[in-house]
Amino acid sequence: MIYGVAALGLLVAMLFAIIRALLGPTLMDRVMAANMFGTKTVLLLAVMGYLAGRPEFLDLALVYALMNFISIIAVLKYFRYRDLGQSRVRS
Amino acid sequence: MDWHVIASGVLVISGAFLTVVGAYGTLRLPDVYTRLHAASITDTLATFLVLAGLAIPSLVAGEWLIAVKLLLVLIFLWFTSPIASYSIGHAAFFAAQKPKLDHDLTDGEGDKA
């Protein structure tokens, strides 16, 4: 029951992240909201894995944390340099 | 209701509470840098609380592998979420996004950023 309340809290935090992503006036608000959403997803995976009694969810949480980090850095690099650097490799 | 159930419950609930407070902070704060502060501050502490709260019963139950996986997730998040928040702040500042201050940062010397 306690972990259900914690999972509910995480869902509320993710809802706030979505609201900030929709409202966010600037670009960086949305990137920050995406990053926050990803981190809370990792936590939710861990809690739900514990609730469902399935430890495999922790592997998903770890992989999701890896992907979330890489995608945030890639998105930021794209916004910063307008491309991901392939052109320099080809030229 | 022995000690480890209470300890894990308290840890997980406090972690979830801090997460909600941090997320609410991103809604209320006026500027992207302050919102970034609110969002990234929960990434380390709330993550630690929730994952430590999950690790206690698995350790008591003897499944050390679950605790090791939780530790790995925690270590990874501890290293990467500050880096991600830093790079967001750097990208925001680099995109000449002015923080919302009471007085003008350049004090009238024109846009140097």
N, CA and C atoms of all chains as a GROMACS GRO file, in nm:
protein
  612
    1MET      N    1   0.085  -0.119   0.000
    1MET     CA    2   0.000   0.000   0.000
    1MET      C    3   0.089   0.124   0.000
    2ILE      N    4   0.195   0.118   0.083
    2ILE     CA    5   0.284   0.233   0.088
    2ILE      C    6   0.346   0.256  -0.049
    3TYR      N    7   0.388   0.148  -0.115
    3TYR     CA    8   0.453   0.166  -0.245
    3TYR      C    9   0.352   0.213  -0.348
    4GLY      N   10   0.225   0.180  -0.330
    4GLY     CA   11   0.122   0.233  -0.421
    4GLY      C   12   0.111   0.383  -0.408
    5VAL      N   13   0.117   0.431  -0.283
    5VAL     CA   14   0.111   0.576  -0.265
    5VAL      C   15   0.235   0.640  -0.326
    6ALA      N   16   0.351   0.576  -0.309
    6ALA     CA   17   0.474   0.632  -0.368
    6ALA      C   18   0.462   0.634  -0.519
    7ALA      N   19   0.409   0.527  -0.578
    7ALA     CA   20   0.394   0.525  -0.724
    7ALA      C   21   0.298   0.635  -0.767
    8LEU      N   22   0.193   0.657  -0.687
    8LEU     CA   23   0.099   0.765  -0.721
    8LEU      C   24   0.168   0.899  -0.717
    9GLY      N   25   0.257   0.918  -0.614
    9GLY     CA   26   0.331   1.043  -0.606
    9GLY      C   27   0.419   1.063  -0.728
   10LEU      N   28   0.485   0.956  -0.772
   10LEU     CA   29   0.569   0.967  -0.890
   10LEU      C   30   0.484   1.002  -1.012
   11LEU      N   31   0.363   0.944  -1.021
   11LEU     CA   32   0.277   0.976  -1.136
   11LEU      C   33   0.237   1.122  -1.133
   12VAL      N   34   0.210   1.174  -1.012
   12VAL     CA   35   0.174   1.316  -1.002
   12VAL      C   36   0.292   1.402  -1.047
   13ALA      N   37   0.414   1.362  -1.007
   13ALA     CA   38   0.533   1.438  -1.049
   13ALA      C   39   0.548   1.432  -1.200
   14MET      N   40   0.519   1.317  -1.260
   14MET     CA   41   0.529   1.307  -1.406
   14MET      C   42   0.422   1.394  -1.470
   15LEU      N   43   0.304   1.401  -1.407
   15LEU     CA   44   0.199   1.488  -1.464
   15LEU      C   45   0.245   1.634  -1.461
   16PHE      N   46   0.311   1.674  -1.350
   16PHE     CA   47   0.362   1.811  -1.345
   16PHE      C   48   0.465   1.832  -1.455
   17ALA      N   49   0.549   1.732  -1.480
   17ALA     CA   50   0.649   1.747  -1.587
   17ALA      C   51   0.581   1.766  -1.721
   18ILE      N   52   0.472   1.691  -1.745
   18ILE     CA   53   0.402   1.707  -1.873
   18ILE      C   54   0.341   1.846  -1.881
   19ILE      N   55   0.284   1.893  -1.769
   19ILE     CA   56   0.225   2.028  -1.771
   19ILE      C   57   0.333   2.131  -1.800
   20ARG      N   58   0.451   2.115  -1.736
   20ARG     CA   59   0.559   2.210  -1.765
   20ARG      C   60   0.603   2.196  -1.910
   21ALA      N   61   0.604   2.079  -1.963
   21ALA     CA   62   0.645   2.062  -2.103
   21ALA      C   63   0.546   2.134  -2.195
   22LEU      N   64   0.417   2.126  -2.163
   22LEU     CA   65   0.317   2.192  -2.249
   22LEU      C   66   0.323   2.342  -2.232
   23LEU      N   67   0.335   2.386  -2.105
   23LEU     CA   68   0.328   2.531  -2.080
   23LEU      C   69   0.460   2.599  -2.113
   24GLY      N   70   0.568   2.525  -2.098
   24GLY     CA   71   0.701   2.585  -2.095
   24GLY      C   72   0.721   2.688  -2.204
   25PRO      N   73   0.740   2.816  -2.173
   25PRO     CA   74   0.756   2.913  -2.283
   25PRO      C   75   0.880   2.886  -2.367
   26THR      N   76   0.991   2.857  -2.298
   26THR     CA   77   1.114   2.846  -2.378
   26THR      C   78   1.143   2.700  -2.410
   27LEU      N   79   1.237   2.685  -2.501
   27LEU     CA   80   1.276   2.551  -2.548
   27LEU      C   81   1.334   2.470  -2.434
   28MET      N   82   1.416   2.537  -2.351
   28MET     CA   83   1.489   2.463  -2.248
   28MET      C   84   1.395   2.414  -2.140
   29ASP      N   85   1.278   2.482  -2.123
   29ASP     CA   86   1.181   2.428  -2.028
   29ASP      C   87   1.135   2.290  -2.072
   30ARG      N   88   1.115   2.277  -2.201
   30ARG     CA   89   1.064   2.148  -2.251
   30ARG      C   90   1.170   2.041  -2.240
   31VAL      N   91   1.296   2.077  -2.269
   31VAL     CA   92   1.402   1.976  -2.256
   31VAL      C   93   1.415   1.935  -2.110
   32MET      N   94   1.404   2.033  -2.020
   32MET     CA   95   1.415   2.000  -1.878
   32MET      C   96   1.299   1.912  -1.835
   33ALA      N   97   1.178   1.942  -1.888
   33ALA     CA   98   1.062   1.858  -1.852
   33ALA      C   99   1.082   1.716  -1.903
   34ALA      N  100   1.140   1.702  -2.023
   34ALA     CA  101   1.163   1.568  -2.076
   34ALA      C  102   1.263   1.494  -1.988
   35ASN      N  103   1.366   1.564  -1.947
   35ASN     CA  104   1.466   1.499  -1.862
   35ASN      C  105   1.404   1.455  -1.731
   36MET      N  106   1.320   1.542  -1.674
   36MET     CA  107   1.258   1.509  -1.545
   36MET      C  108   1.164   1.391  -1.561
   37PHE      N  109   1.090   1.390  -1.674
   37PHE     CA  110   0.996   1.281  -1.698
   37PHE      C  111   1.071   1.149  -1.707
   38GLY      N  112   1.187   1.151  -1.776
   38GLY     CA  113   1.262   1.027  -1.790
   38GLY      C  114   1.312   0.977  -1.658
   39THR      N  115   1.362   1.068  -1.575
   39THR     CA  116   1.415   1.024  -1.445
   39THR      C  117   1.303   0.967  -1.360
   40LYS      N  118   1.185   1.031  -1.364
   40LYS     CA  119   1.076   0.977  -1.281
   40LYS      C  120   1.028   0.844  -1.336
   41THR      N  121   1.041   0.825  -1.469
   41THR     CA  122   1.002   0.695  -1.524
   41THR      C  123   1.091   0.586  -1.468
   42VAL      N  124   1.221   0.618  -1.454
   42VAL     CA  125   1.312   0.518  -1.398
   42VAL      C  126   1.267   0.479  -1.259
   43LEU      N  127   1.232   0.581  -1.179
   43LEU     CA  128   1.189   0.551  -1.042
   43LEU      C  129   1.059   0.472  -1.042
   44LEU      N  130   0.968   0.512  -1.133
   44LEU     CA  131   0.840   0.442  -1.135
   44LEU      C  132   0.859   0.296  -1.174
   45LEU      N  133   0.953   0.273  -1.269
   45LEU     CA  134   0.981   0.134  -1.308
   45LEU      C  135   1.030   0.055  -1.188
   46ALA      N  136   1.120   0.117  -1.109
   46ALA     CA  137   1.174   0.045  -0.994
   46ALA      C  138   1.063   0.013  -0.894
   47VAL      N  139   0.977   0.112  -0.868
   47VAL     CA  140   0.872   0.090  -0.768
   47VAL      C  141   0.771  -0.011  -0.820
   48MET      N  142   0.732   0.002  -0.947
   48MET     CA  143   0.634  -0.094  -0.999
   48MET      C  144   0.693  -0.233  -1.006
   49GLY      N  145   0.825  -0.240  -1.036
   49GLY     CA  146   0.888  -0.372  -1.037
   49GLY      C  147   0.881  -0.435  -0.900
   50TYR      N  148   0.902  -0.352  -0.798
   50TYR     CA  149   0.894  -0.405  -0.663
   50TYR      C  150   0.751  -0.446  -0.630
   51LEU      N  151   0.655  -0.362  -0.671
   51LEU     CA  152   0.514  -0.394  -0.640
   51LEU      C  153   0.472  -0.522  -0.709
   52ALA      N  154   0.512  -0.536  -0.837
   52ALA     CA  155   0.468  -0.655  -0.910
   52ALA      C  156   0.552  -0.776  -0.875
   53GLY      N  157   0.653  -0.755  -0.786
   53GLY     CA  158   0.732  -0.871  -0.746
   53GLY      C  159   0.818  -0.925  -0.857
   54ARG      N  160   0.860  -0.837  -0.950
   54ARG     CA  161   0.940  -0.884  -1.064
   54ARG      C  162   1.069  -0.803  -1.070
   55PRO      N  163   1.181  -0.864  -1.027
   55PRO     CA  164   1.306  -0.787  -1.023
   55PRO      C  165   1.360  -0.752  -1.160
   56GLU      N  166   1.303  -0.811  -1.271
   56GLU     CA  167   1.359  -0.778  -1.403
   56GLU      C  168   1.336  -0.631  -1.435
   57PHE      N  169   1.235  -0.570  -1.371
   57PHE     CA  170   1.206  -0.430  -1.404
   57PHE      C  171   1.326  -0.342  -1.377
   58LEU      N  172   1.413  -0.385  -1.284
   58LEU     CA  173   1.528  -0.300  -1.253
   58LEU      C  174   1.623  -0.293  -1.370
   59ASP      N  175   1.632  -0.401  -1.449
   59ASP     CA  176   1.715  -0.392  -1.570
   59ASP      C  177   1.655  -0.289  -1.664
   60LEU      N  178   1.520  -0.292  -1.676
   60LEU     CA  179   1.456  -0.192  -1.762
   60LEU      C  180   1.485  -0.052  -1.710
   61ALA      N  181   1.480  -0.036  -1.577
   61ALA     CA  182   1.503   0.098  -1.521
   61ALA      C  183   1.644   0.144  -1.554
   62LEU      N  184   1.741   0.053  -1.544
   62LEU     CA  185   1.879   0.092  -1.573
   62LEU      C  186   1.894   0.131  -1.720
   63VAL      N  187   1.838   0.048  -1.810
   63VAL     CA  188   1.851   0.078  -1.953
   63VAL      C  189   1.780   0.209  -1.983
   64TYR      N  190   1.664   0.229  -1.919
   64TYR     CA  191   1.590   0.352  -1.945
   64TYR      C  192   1.668   0.474  -1.899
   65ALA      N  193   1.737   0.460  -1.784
   65ALA     CA  194   1.818   0.572  -1.736
   65ALA      C  195   1.930   0.601  -1.836
   66LEU      N  196   1.993   0.496  -1.889
   66LEU     CA  197   2.098   0.517  -1.989
   66LEU      C  198   2.042   0.590  -2.110
   67MET      N  199   1.928   0.540  -2.163
   67MET     CA  200   1.873   0.600  -2.284
   67MET      C  201   1.832   0.743  -2.258
   68ASN      N  202   1.772   0.767  -2.142
   68ASN     CA  203   1.724   0.902  -2.114
   68ASN      C  204   1.840   1.001  -2.116
   69PHE      N  205   1.952   0.960  -2.054
   69PHE     CA  206   2.065   1.052  -2.050
   69PHE      C  207   2.118   1.080  -2.189
   70ILE      N  208   2.137   0.973  -2.267
   70ILE     CA  209   2.193   0.990  -2.401
   70ILE      C  210   2.101   1.077  -2.485
   71SER      N  211   1.969   1.054  -2.473
   71SER     CA  212   1.878   1.130  -2.560
   71SER      C  213   1.877   1.278  -2.521
   72ILE      N  214   1.887   1.307  -2.391
   72ILE     CA  215   1.888   1.449  -2.352
   72ILE      C  216   2.013   1.516  -2.407
   73ILE      N  217   2.129   1.448  -2.398
   73ILE     CA  218   2.251   1.510  -2.448
   73ILE      C  219   2.242   1.526  -2.600
   74ALA      N  220   2.186   1.428  -2.670
   74ALA     CA  221   2.175   1.440  -2.816
   74ALA      C  222   2.082   1.555  -2.853
   75VAL      N  223   1.970   1.568  -2.782
   75VAL     CA  224   1.876   1.675  -2.814
   75VAL      C  225   1.944   1.810  -2.791
   76LEU      N  226   2.018   1.820  -2.680
   76LEU     CA  227   2.083   1.948  -2.652
   76LEU      C  228   2.188   1.978  -2.758
   77LYS      N  229   2.262   1.874  -2.800
   77LYS     CA  230   2.364   1.898  -2.903
   77LYS      C  231   2.297   1.944  -3.032
   78TYR      N  232   2.182   1.882  -3.064
   78TYR     CA  233   2.115   1.923  -3.187
   78TYR      C  234   2.070   2.068  -3.177
   79PHE      N  235   2.011   2.105  -3.062
   79PHE     CA  236   1.966   2.244  -3.051
   79PHE      C  237   2.084   2.339  -3.052
   80ARG      N  238   2.196   2.295  -3.002
   80ARG     CA  239   2.311   2.385  -2.993
   80ARG      C  240   2.375   2.404  -3.130
   81TYR      N  241   2.398   2.295  -3.202
   81TYR     CA  242   2.475   2.307  -3.326
   81TYR      C  243   2.388   2.291  -3.449
   82ARG      N  244   2.255   2.282  -3.433
   82ARG     CA  245   2.164   2.265  -3.547
   82ARG      C  246   2.192   2.136  -3.622
   83ASP      N  247   2.294   2.058  -3.588
   83ASP     CA  248   2.300   1.922  -3.648
   83ASP      C  249   2.384   1.840  -3.557
   84LEU      N  250   2.390   1.708  -3.576
   84LEU     CA  251   2.457   1.620  -3.482
   84LEU      C  252   2.599   1.590  -3.529
   85GLY      N  253   2.651   1.673  -3.621
   85GLY     CA  254   2.792   1.660  -3.649
   85GLY      C  255   2.823   1.562  -3.758
   86GLN      N  256   2.719   1.502  -3.826
   86GLN     CA  257   2.755   1.408  -3.933
   86GLN      C  258   2.827   1.482  -4.046
   87SER      N  259   2.784   1.611  -4.071
   87SER     CA  260   2.842   1.678  -4.189
   87SER      C  261   2.993   1.688  -4.172
   88ARG      N  262   3.037   1.712  -4.048
   88ARG     CA  263   3.183   1.728  -4.036
   88ARG      C  264   3.250   1.596  -4.068
   89VAL      N  265   3.187   1.484  -4.030
   89VAL     CA  266   3.254   1.355  -4.058
   89VAL      C  267   3.268   1.336  -4.208
   90ARG      N  268   3.159   1.376  -4.283
   90ARG     CA  269   3.167   1.346  -4.428
   90ARG      C  270   3.266   1.438  -4.496
   91SER      N  271   3.272   1.568  -4.451
   91SER     CA  272   3.352   1.661  -4.535
   91SER      C  273   3.499   1.634  -4.519
   92MET      N  274   0.495  -0.562   1.249
   92MET     CA  275   0.548  -0.447   1.174
   92MET      C  276   0.689  -0.417   1.229
   93ASP      N  277   0.789  -0.496   1.183
   93ASP     CA  278   0.923  -0.477   1.238
   93ASP      C  279   0.994  -0.362   1.165
   94TRP      N  280   1.120  -0.343   1.204
   94TRP     CA  281   1.183  -0.215   1.172
   94TRP      C  282   1.199  -0.195   1.021
   95HIS      N  283   1.234  -0.306   0.946
   95HIS     CA  284   1.271  -0.276   0.807
   95HIS      C  285   1.148  -0.236   0.725
   96VAL      N  286   1.030  -0.285   0.761
   96VAL     CA  287   0.912  -0.243   0.685
   96VAL      C  288   0.887  -0.093   0.707
   97ILE      N  289   0.899  -0.052   0.834
   97ILE     CA  290   0.877   0.091   0.864
   97ILE      C  291   0.983   0.175   0.795
   98ALA      N  292   1.109   0.130   0.803
   98ALA     CA  293   1.218   0.210   0.745
   98ALA      C  294   1.197   0.225   0.595
   99SER      N  295   1.166   0.116   0.525
   99SER     CA  296   1.152   0.128   0.379
   99SER      C  297   1.030   0.212   0.346
  100GLY      N  298   0.922   0.198   0.423
  100GLY     CA  299   0.804   0.279   0.395
  100GLY      C  300   0.833   0.426   0.411
  101VAL      N  301   0.902   0.462   0.521
  101VAL     CA  302   0.932   0.603   0.545
  101VAL      C  303   1.020   0.657   0.433
  102LEU      N  304   1.124   0.579   0.395
  102LEU     CA  305   1.215   0.626   0.291
  102LEU      C  306   1.141   0.647   0.160
  103VAL      N  307   1.061   0.550   0.120
  103VAL     CA  308   0.996   0.560  -0.011
  103VAL      C  309   0.896   0.674  -0.011
  104ILE      N  310   0.822   0.688   0.098
  104ILE     CA  311   0.722   0.796   0.102
  104ILE      C  312   0.791   0.931   0.101
  105SER      N  313   0.902   0.946   0.176
  105SER     CA  314   0.969   1.076   0.175
  105SER      C  315   1.027   1.103   0.037
  106GLY      N  316   1.080   0.999  -0.031
  106GLY     CA  317   1.130   1.019  -0.166
  106GLY      C  318   1.021   1.064  -0.260
  107ALA      N  319   0.905   0.999  -0.251
  107ALA     CA  320   0.795   1.038  -0.340
  107ALA      C  321   0.749   1.178  -0.307
  108PHE      N  322   0.746   1.212  -0.177
  108PHE     CA  323   0.702   1.347  -0.140
  108PHE      C  324   0.799   1.451  -0.196
  109LEU      N  325   0.930   1.424  -0.183
  109LEU     CA  326   1.027   1.521  -0.236
  109LEU      C  327   1.013   1.533  -0.387
  110THR      N  328   0.984   1.421  -0.453
  110THR     CA  329   0.967   1.428  -0.599
  110THR      C  330   0.851   1.518  -0.634
  111VAL      N  331   0.739   1.502  -0.562
  111VAL     CA  332   0.622   1.584  -0.593
  111VAL      C  333   0.653   1.731  -0.564
  112VAL      N  334   0.725   1.758  -0.453
  112VAL     CA  335   0.757   1.897  -0.421
  112VAL      C  336   0.847   1.955  -0.530
  113GLY      N  337   0.947   1.877  -0.574
  113GLY     CA  338   1.035   1.926  -0.678
  113GLY      C  339   0.960   1.951  -0.807
  114ALA      N  340   0.872   1.860  -0.843
  114ALA     CA  341   0.797   1.878  -0.968
  114ALA      C  342   0.705   1.998  -0.955
  115TYR      N  343   0.644   2.018  -0.837
  115TYR     CA  344   0.560   2.136  -0.818
  115TYR      C  345   0.643   2.262  -0.827
  116GLY      N  346   0.770   2.251  -0.781
  116GLY     CA  347   0.858   2.366  -0.792
  116GLY      C  348   0.880   2.407  -0.936
  117THR      N  349   0.891   2.311  -1.028
  117THR     CA  350   0.913   2.350  -1.168
  117THR      C  351   0.791   2.422  -1.223
  118LEU      N  352   0.675   2.398  -1.165
  118LEU     CA  353   0.557   2.469  -1.219
  118LEU      C  354   0.554   2.612  -1.169
  119ARG      N  355   0.593   2.630  -1.042
  119ARG     CA  356   0.570   2.762  -0.983
  119ARG      C  357   0.684   2.859  -1.011
  120LEU      N  358   0.806   2.813  -1.030
  120LEU     CA  359   0.919   2.907  -1.036
  120LEU      C  360   0.918   2.984  -1.168
  121PRO      N  361   0.966   3.110  -1.166
  121PRO     CA  362   0.942   3.198  -1.281
  121PRO      C  363   1.035   3.174  -1.399
  122ASP      N  364   1.152   3.117  -1.378
  122ASP     CA  365   1.254   3.128  -1.482
  122ASP      C  366   1.310   2.990  -1.509
  123VAL      N  367   1.369   2.969  -1.624
  123VAL     CA  368   1.412   2.832  -1.660
  123VAL      C  369   1.525   2.788  -1.568
  124TYR      N  370   1.612   2.882  -1.526
  124TYR     CA  371   1.723   2.839  -1.441
  124TYR      C  372   1.672   2.796  -1.304
  125THR      N  373   1.574   2.870  -1.250
  125THR     CA  374   1.523   2.830  -1.119
  125THR      C  375   1.444   2.700  -1.132
  126ARG      N  376   1.373   2.684  -1.244
  126ARG     CA  377   1.300   2.558  -1.262
  126ARG      C  378   1.398   2.443  -1.275
  127LEU      N  379   1.508   2.469  -1.342
  127LEU     CA  380   1.608   2.364  -1.357
  127LEU      C  381   1.661   2.324  -1.220
  128HIS      N  382   1.680   2.425  -1.136
  128HIS     CA  383   1.726   2.395  -1.000
  128HIS      C  384   1.626   2.306  -0.929
  129ALA      N  385   1.496   2.344  -0.941
  129ALA     CA  386   1.395   2.266  -0.869
  129ALA      C  387   1.388   2.125  -0.922
  130ALA      N  388   1.400   2.111  -1.055
  130ALA     CA  389   1.384   1.978  -1.113
  130ALA      C  390   1.504   1.891  -1.082
  131SER      N  391   1.624   1.948  -1.091
  131SER     CA  392   1.741   1.860  -1.080
  131SER      C  393   1.774   1.832  -0.934
  132ILE      N  394   1.721   1.914  -0.843
  132ILE     CA  395   1.757   1.890  -0.703
  132ILE      C  396   1.693   1.760  -0.655
  133THR      N  397   1.576   1.725  -0.712
  133THR     CA  398   1.514   1.601  -0.666
  133THR      C  399   1.580   1.480  -0.731
  134ASP      N  400   1.656   1.504  -0.840
  134ASP     CA  401   1.710   1.388  -0.913
  134ASP      C  402   1.803   1.308  -0.825
  135THR      N  403   1.878   1.377  -0.737
  135THR     CA  404   1.974   1.298  -0.659
  135THR      C  405   1.914   1.250  -0.528
  136LEU      N  406   1.850   1.340  -0.451
  136LEU     CA  407   1.807   1.298  -0.317
  136LEU      C  408   1.686   1.207  -0.325
  137ALA      N  409   1.582   1.249  -0.401
  137ALA     CA  410   1.461   1.167  -0.405
  137ALA      C  411   1.492   1.031  -0.465
  138THR      N  412   1.581   1.029  -0.563
  138THR     CA  413   1.618   0.900  -0.623
  138THR      C  414   1.682   0.811  -0.517
  139PHE      N  415   1.774   0.870  -0.439
  139PHE     CA  416   1.840   0.792  -0.335
  139PHE      C  417   1.739   0.739  -0.234
  140LEU      N  418   1.645   0.825  -0.193
  140LEU     CA  419   1.550   0.782  -0.091
  140LEU      C  420   1.463   0.667  -0.143
  141VAL      N  421   1.411   0.684  -0.265
  141VAL     CA  422   1.320   0.581  -0.317
  141VAL      C  423   1.394   0.450  -0.335
  142LEU      N  424   1.515   0.458  -0.398
  142LEU     CA  425   1.584   0.333  -0.427
  142LEU      C  426   1.639   0.268  -0.299
  143ALA      N  427   1.679   0.352  -0.200
  143ALA     CA  428   1.722   0.292  -0.074
  143ALA      C  429   1.603   0.229  -0.003
  144GLY      N  430   1.487   0.294  -0.014
  144GLY     CA  431   1.367   0.237   0.046
  144GLY      C  432   1.331   0.105  -0.017
  145LEU      N  433   1.363   0.087  -0.144
  145LEU     CA  434   1.335  -0.042  -0.208
  145LEU      C  435   1.444  -0.144  -0.176
  146ALA      N  436   1.566  -0.094  -0.150
  146ALA     CA  437   1.676  -0.188  -0.131
  146ALA      C  438   1.666  -0.257   0.005
  147ILE      N  439   1.610  -0.188   0.105
  147ILE     CA  440   1.608  -0.246   0.240
  147ILE      C  441   1.534  -0.378   0.245
  148PRO      N  442   1.405  -0.384   0.198
  148PRO     CA  443   1.337  -0.514   0.208
  148PRO      C  444   1.402  -0.621   0.123
  149SER      N  445   1.462  -0.582   0.008
  149SER     CA  446   1.524  -0.689  -0.072
  149SER      C  447   1.648  -0.741  -0.001
  150LEU      N  448   1.719  -0.652   0.070
  150LEU     CA  449   1.837  -0.701   0.144
  150LEU      C  450   1.793  -0.791   0.258
  151VAL      N  451   1.688  -0.747   0.329
  151VAL     CA  452   1.641  -0.828   0.443
  151VAL      C  453   1.592  -0.962   0.393
  152ALA      N  454   1.527  -0.962   0.273
  152ALA     CA  455   1.477  -1.088   0.219
  152ALA      C  456   1.591  -1.172   0.164
  153GLY      N  457   1.713  -1.111   0.155
  153GLY     CA  458   1.827  -1.195   0.117
  153GLY      C  459   1.859  -1.191  -0.031
  154GLU      N  460   1.773  -1.123  -0.114
  154GLU     CA  461   1.807  -1.119  -0.258
  154GLU      C  462   1.909  -1.007  -0.276
  155TRP      N  463   2.037  -1.041  -0.271
  155TRP     CA  464   2.138  -0.937  -0.284
  155TRP      C  465   2.144  -0.884  -0.427
  156LEU      N  466   2.099  -0.967  -0.527
  156LEU     CA  467   2.112  -0.922  -0.667
  156LEU      C  468   2.024  -0.800  -0.691
  157ILE      N  469   1.903  -0.801  -0.631
  157ILE     CA  470   1.813  -0.685  -0.650
  157ILE      C  471   1.878  -0.561  -0.589
  158ALA      N  472   1.939  -0.577  -0.473
  158ALA     CA  473   2.002  -0.461  -0.410
  158ALA      C  474   2.117  -0.411  -0.496
  159VAL      N  475   2.192  -0.502  -0.558
  159VAL     CA  476   2.304  -0.460  -0.644
  159VAL      C  477   2.249  -0.385  -0.764
  160LYS      N  478   2.139  -0.433  -0.823
  160LYS     CA  479   2.082  -0.362  -0.939
  160LYS      C  480   2.034  -0.225  -0.895
  161LEU      N  481   1.968  -0.218  -0.779
  161LEU     CA  482   1.922  -0.087  -0.732
  161LEU      C  483   2.041   0.005  -0.712
  162LEU      N  484   2.150  -0.048  -0.658
  162LEU     CA  485   2.269   0.035  -0.638
  162LEU      C  486   2.323   0.084  -0.771
  163LEU      N  487   2.322  -0.004  -0.873
  163LEU     CA  488   2.372   0.038  -1.004
  163LEU      C  489   2.287   0.151  -1.060
  164VAL      N  490   2.154   0.134  -1.051
  164VAL     CA  491   2.066   0.240  -1.103
  164VAL      C  492   2.094   0.369  -1.027
  165LEU      N  493   2.110   0.358  -0.895
  165LEU     CA  494   2.132   0.478  -0.815
  165LEU      C  495   2.264   0.545  -0.854
  166ILE      N  496   2.371   0.466  -0.864
  166ILE     CA  497   2.501   0.525  -0.897
  166ILE      C  498   2.493   0.593  -1.033
  167PHE      N  499   2.427   0.526  -1.129
  167PHE     CA  500   2.422   0.585  -1.262
  167PHE      C  501   2.345   0.716  -1.260
  168LEU      N  502   2.230   0.717  -1.191
  168LEU     CA  503   2.150   0.840  -1.189
  168LEU      C  504   2.224   0.948  -1.115
  169TRP      N  505   2.300   0.912  -1.012
  169TRP     CA  506   2.374   1.014  -0.938
  169TRP      C  507   2.476   1.083  -1.025
  170PHE      N  508   2.534   1.007  -1.119
  170PHE     CA  509   2.636   1.069  -1.203
  170PHE      C  510   2.574   1.143  -1.319
  171THR      N  511   2.466   1.088  -1.378
  171THR     CA  512   2.424   1.145  -1.506
  171THR      C  513   2.324   1.259  -1.488
  172SER      N  514   2.237   1.256  -1.390
  172SER     CA  515   2.134   1.361  -1.387
  172SER      C  516   2.196   1.497  -1.356
  173PRO      N  517   2.299   1.509  -1.268
  173PRO     CA  518   2.360   1.642  -1.260
  173PRO      C  519   2.424   1.685  -1.390
  174ILE      N  520   2.484   1.590  -1.463
  174ILE     CA  521   2.547   1.629  -1.591
  174ILE      C  522   2.440   1.677  -1.687
  175ALA      N  523   2.327   1.605  -1.691
  175ALA     CA  524   2.222   1.646  -1.783
  175ALA      C  525   2.168   1.784  -1.744
  176SER      N  526   2.148   1.806  -1.615
  176SER     CA  527   2.095   1.936  -1.573
  176SER      C  528   2.196   2.045  -1.604
  177TYR      N  529   2.326   2.016  -1.584
  177TYR     CA  530   2.427   2.117  -1.614
  177TYR      C  531   2.425   2.151  -1.763
  178SER      N  532   2.415   2.047  -1.846
  178SER     CA  533   2.421   2.076  -1.990
  178SER      C  534   2.296   2.150  -2.035
  179ILE      N  535   2.181   2.124  -1.969
  179ILE     CA  536   2.062   2.202  -2.005
  179ILE      C  537   2.083   2.347  -1.967
  180GLY      N  538   2.137   2.370  -1.846
  180GLY     CA  539   2.160   2.508  -1.805
  180GLY      C  540   2.261   2.576  -1.894
  181HIS      N  541   2.367   2.501  -1.931
  181HIS     CA  542   2.468   2.558  -2.020
  181HIS      C  543   2.408   2.592  -2.155
  182ALA      N  544   2.326   2.500  -2.208
  182ALA     CA  545   2.266   2.525  -2.340
  182ALA      C  546   2.172   2.644  -2.330
  183ALA      N  547   2.097   2.655  -2.218
  183ALA     CA  548   2.006   2.769  -2.204
  183ALA      C  549   2.087   2.897  -2.199
  184PHE      N  550   2.195   2.898  -2.120
  184PHE     CA  551   2.271   3.023  -2.109
  184PHE      C  552   2.340   3.054  -2.240
  185PHE      N  553   2.385   2.948  -2.309
  185PHE     CA  554   2.455   2.969  -2.436
  185PHE      C  555   2.358   3.023  -2.540
  186ALA      N  556   2.231   2.986  -2.528
  186ALA     CA  557   2.132   3.036  -2.623
  186ALA      C  558   2.090   3.177  -2.583
  187ALA      N  559   2.177   3.245  -2.506
  187ALA     CA  560   2.154   3.385  -2.468
  187ALA      C  561   2.019   3.401  -2.404
  188GLN      N  562   1.981   3.304  -2.318
  188GLN     CA  563   1.852   3.316  -2.251
  188GLN      C  564   1.877   3.386  -2.118
  189LYS      N  565   1.823   3.505  -2.105
  189LYS     CA  566   1.856   3.588  -1.989
  189LYS      C  567   1.781   3.535  -1.866
  190PRO      N  568   1.849   3.521  -1.751
  190PRO     CA  569   1.776   3.488  -1.628
  190PRO      C  570   1.689   3.607  -1.588
  191LYS      N  571   1.579   3.578  -1.524
  191LYS     CA  572   1.486   3.685  -1.487
  191LYS      C  573   1.537   3.745  -1.357
  192LEU      N  574   1.591   3.866  -1.365
  192LEU     CA  575   1.648   3.929  -1.245
  192LEU      C  576   1.569   4.055  -1.215
  193ASP      N  577   1.588   4.107  -1.090
  193ASP     CA  578   1.520   4.234  -1.060
  193ASP      C  579   1.583   4.345  -1.142
  194HIS      N  580   1.721   4.346  -1.144
  194HIS     CA  581   1.786   4.455  -1.219
  194HIS      C  582   1.844   4.397  -1.348
  195ASP      N  583   1.870   4.478  -1.448
  195ASP     CA  584   1.925   4.427  -1.575
  195ASP      C  585   2.069   4.384  -1.551
  196LEU      N  586   2.107   4.266  -1.597
  196LEU     CA  587   2.240   4.213  -1.566
  196LEU      C  588   2.348   4.304  -1.622
  197THR      N  589   2.325   4.357  -1.743
  197THR     CA  590   2.432   4.434  -1.806
  197THR      C  591   2.428   4.580  -1.763
  198ASP      N  592   2.330   4.613  -1.680
  198ASP     CA  593   2.321   4.751  -1.629
  198ASP      C  594   2.335   4.850  -1.743
  199GLY      N  595   2.266   4.824  -1.853
  199GLY     CA  596   2.257   4.926  -1.956
  199GLY      C  597   2.379   4.931  -2.047
  200GLU      N  598   2.475   4.834  -2.032
  200GLU     CA  599   2.593   4.842  -2.122
  200GLU      C  600   2.564   4.768  -2.251
  201GLY      N  601   2.437   4.737  -2.280
  201GLY     CA  602   2.408   4.671  -2.406
  201GLY      C  603   2.423   4.520  -2.391
  202ASP      N  604   2.391   4.445  -2.497
  202ASP     CA  605   2.379   4.299  -2.489
  202ASP      C  606   2.516   4.237  -2.513
  203LYS      N  607   2.582   4.198  -2.404
  203LYS     CA  608   2.718   4.142  -2.421
  203LYS      C  609   2.714   3.990  -2.423
  204ALA      N  610   2.598   3.928  -2.384
  204ALA     CA  611   2.598   3.784  -2.366
  204ALA      C  612   2.625   3.714  -2.498
   0.00000   0.00000   0.00000
